[in-house]
Amino acid sequence: MDSLQPVTGAESSQRPSRSHQMMGCLRESMLYSEKRARDLLFNAVEQIVSSRAAPPILSRLARESAACARGAAQRARYPFSNWEPASKAVINAMLHAGVLLTANATPVLAGLAAQATPVARLRENHRDRTEAYLIEFLIAKLGDIRIRDHRALAHALFRQFDPSVSMEDLEDRVVLLLATLAGRVTLREDGLYAIVG
């Protein structure tokens, strides 16, 4: 019988951290974007949707928001180069969060016709709803998100390399978004989050 050996520092560093596991899960489903890029893309989507007489179809909105956010990033000296994948991820998250609306104020439905559907407006609180969807997705997909994972969620979804943004503020953002999921997500007695129904 083999004896159990302690994990060495080198071996433990090869294991993915909890936040990296979450980011990987979002990447696999084309939902991951860095927070600063996501915010620039939200700004771009808002600007495009509010300024057009004829609503752009979703595929055009994704392309144009990438170009618009790239320009804003260059002006802000934010060195980011993956605008097309980031834009697709943000648009995909917005689509699944139900915040992209047609002219008759119904959500654009995910599916074959989604990319060809005109986006006329955005649902109220679309940023919060989209980021709450990312948390809900992780709870459903991973199935083992607990209260102790608030910091990992904050790091995975909101990490910024700005020392003026405290991790405590980011953790508070996580719990505020979780609160918006009441009725769709429940907290079990053992501290595990679960999807209702």
C-alpha positions in Angstrom: 0.0 0.0 0.0 1.3 3.4 -1.0 1.7 5.9 1.8 0.1 9.3 1.5 2.6 12.0 0.8 2.1 15.6 1.7 1.6 18.0 -1.1 4.7 20.1 -1.8 4.7 23.8 -2.6 5.4 23.1 -6.2 2.5 20.6 -6.5 0.1 22.9 -4.8 1.0 25.8 -7.1 0.1 23.6 -10.0 -3.5 23.2 -8.7 -5.9 25.8 -10.1 -7.2 28.2 -7.5 -10.9 28.5 -6.9 -11.1 31.8 -8.8 -9.2 30.3 -11.7 -11.7 27.4 -11.7 -14.6 29.9 -11.9 -12.9 31.9 -14.7 -12.3 28.7 -16.6 -15.9 27.7 -16.2 -17.0 31.0 -17.6 -14.5 30.9 -20.5 -15.7 27.4 -21.5 -19.2 28.9 -22.0 -18.0 32.1 -23.6 -19.0 34.2 -20.7 -15.7 35.4 -19.2 -14.5 39.0 -19.5 -12.2 41.1 -17.3 -14.0 43.7 -15.3 -12.4 46.8 -16.8 -13.0 45.5 -20.3 -16.6 44.5 -19.4 -17.3 48.0 -18.1 -15.9 49.6 -21.3 -18.0 47.2 -23.4 -21.1 48.0 -21.3 -20.5 51.7 -22.0 -20.1 51.0 -25.7 -23.3 48.9 -25.9 -25.2 51.6 -24.0 -23.9 54.3 -26.4 -24.7 52.3 -29.5 -28.2 51.3 -28.5 -29.2 54.7 -27.3 -27.8 56.6 -30.3 -29.2 54.6 -33.2 -32.5 55.4 -35.0 -32.5 51.9 -36.4 -31.7 49.2 -33.8 -28.6 47.2 -34.7 -28.9 43.4 -34.9 -27.1 41.6 -32.2 -24.1 40.4 -34.3 -23.5 44.0 -35.4 -23.8 45.3 -31.8 -21.1 42.9 -30.7 -18.7 44.0 -33.5 -19.4 47.7 -33.0 -19.1 47.5 -29.2 -15.7 45.9 -29.6 -14.5 48.6 -31.9 -15.9 51.4 -29.7 -14.5 49.9 -26.5 -11.1 49.4 -28.2 -11.0 53.2 -29.0 -12.0 54.1 -25.4 -9.3 51.8 -24.0 -6.7 53.4 -26.3 -7.7 56.9 -25.1 -7.5 55.7 -21.5 -4.2 53.9 -22.1 -5.7 50.6 -21.1 -3.6 47.9 -22.7 -6.1 45.2 -23.7 -6.1 43.4 -27.0 -8.8 40.8 -26.9 -11.8 43.0 -27.7 -13.7 40.7 -30.1 -13.7 37.7 -27.7 -14.5 40.0 -24.7 -17.3 41.6 -26.7 -18.8 38.2 -27.6 -18.6 37.1 -23.9 -20.3 40.3 -22.6 -23.0 40.1 -25.3 -23.5 36.4 -24.5 -23.9 37.2 -20.8 -26.3 40.0 -21.5 -28.3 37.8 -23.8 -28.6 35.0 -21.2 -29.4 37.6 -18.5 -32.4 38.8 -20.6 -31.3 42.4 -20.7 -31.2 42.9 -24.4 -34.6 44.0 -25.5 -36.4 44.2 -28.8 -38.6 47.1 -30.0 -41.6 45.7 -28.2 -39.6 45.5 -24.9 -39.3 41.7 -24.9 -35.9 40.0 -24.3 -33.9 38.8 -27.2 -34.1 35.0 -26.9 -31.0 32.9 -27.0 -31.0 30.6 -30.0 -30.5 30.4 -33.7 -32.2 33.8 -34.5 -30.6 35.8 -31.7 -27.7 37.1 -33.7 -30.1 38.5 -36.3 -32.5 40.1 -33.8 -32.5 44.0 -33.6 -31.6 45.3 -30.1 -33.7 48.4 -29.5 -33.0 49.0 -25.8 -31.5 47.6 -22.6 -33.4 46.4 -19.5 -33.2 48.6 -16.4 -30.2 47.7 -14.2 -28.7 45.7 -17.1 -25.1 45.8 -15.7 -26.2 44.4 -12.3 -28.5 41.8 -13.9 -25.7 40.6 -16.2 -23.2 40.3 -13.5 -25.7 38.6 -11.2 -26.4 36.2 -14.1 -22.6 35.3 -14.1 -22.9 34.4 -10.4 -26.1 32.4 -11.0 -24.4 30.6 -13.9 -21.4 29.6 -11.7 -23.7 28.4 -8.9 -25.6 26.2 -11.4 -22.6 24.9 -13.4 -20.2 24.2 -10.5 -22.8 23.1 -8.0 -20.5 23.7 -5.1 -20.4 27.5 -4.5 -20.5 28.3 -0.8 -20.4 31.4 1.4 -16.7 30.9 1.8 -16.4 31.4 -2.0 -17.4 35.1 -1.9 -13.7 36.2 -2.2 -13.1 33.8 -5.1 -16.2 35.1 -6.9 -15.1 38.7 -6.3 -11.7 37.8 -7.7 -13.0 35.9 -10.7 -15.7 38.5 -11.7 -14.4 41.8 -10.5 -10.6 41.6 -10.1 -8.9 44.8 -10.9 -5.2 45.6 -10.7 -6.0 48.9 -9.0 -4.8 49.0 -5.4 -7.4 51.7 -4.6 -10.2 49.1 -5.1 -10.5 47.0 -1.9 -11.2 43.3 -2.0 -13.8 44.0 0.7 -15.7 46.3 -1.6 -15.6 43.6 -4.3 -16.9 41.0 -1.9 -19.7 43.4 -0.9 -20.6 43.7 -4.6 -20.9 39.9 -4.8 -23.3 39.7 -1.8 -25.4 42.6 -3.2 -25.7 40.8 -6.5 -26.5 37.5 -4.7 -29.3 39.3 -2.9 -30.9 40.2 -6.3 -31.1 36.5 -7.1 -33.5 35.8 -4.2 -36.2 33.5 -5.5 -33.9 32.0 -8.0 -31.0 31.0 -5.7 -31.2 29.8 -2.2 -28.7 29.4 0.6 -28.8 26.1 2.3 -28.1 25.5 6.0 -24.6 24.1 5.2 -23.6 27.3 3.4 -24.1 26.0 -0.1 -25.8 28.1 -2.7 -28.4 26.2 -4.9 -30.6 27.0 -7.8 -34.3 27.0 -6.8 -36.5 24.4 -8.5 
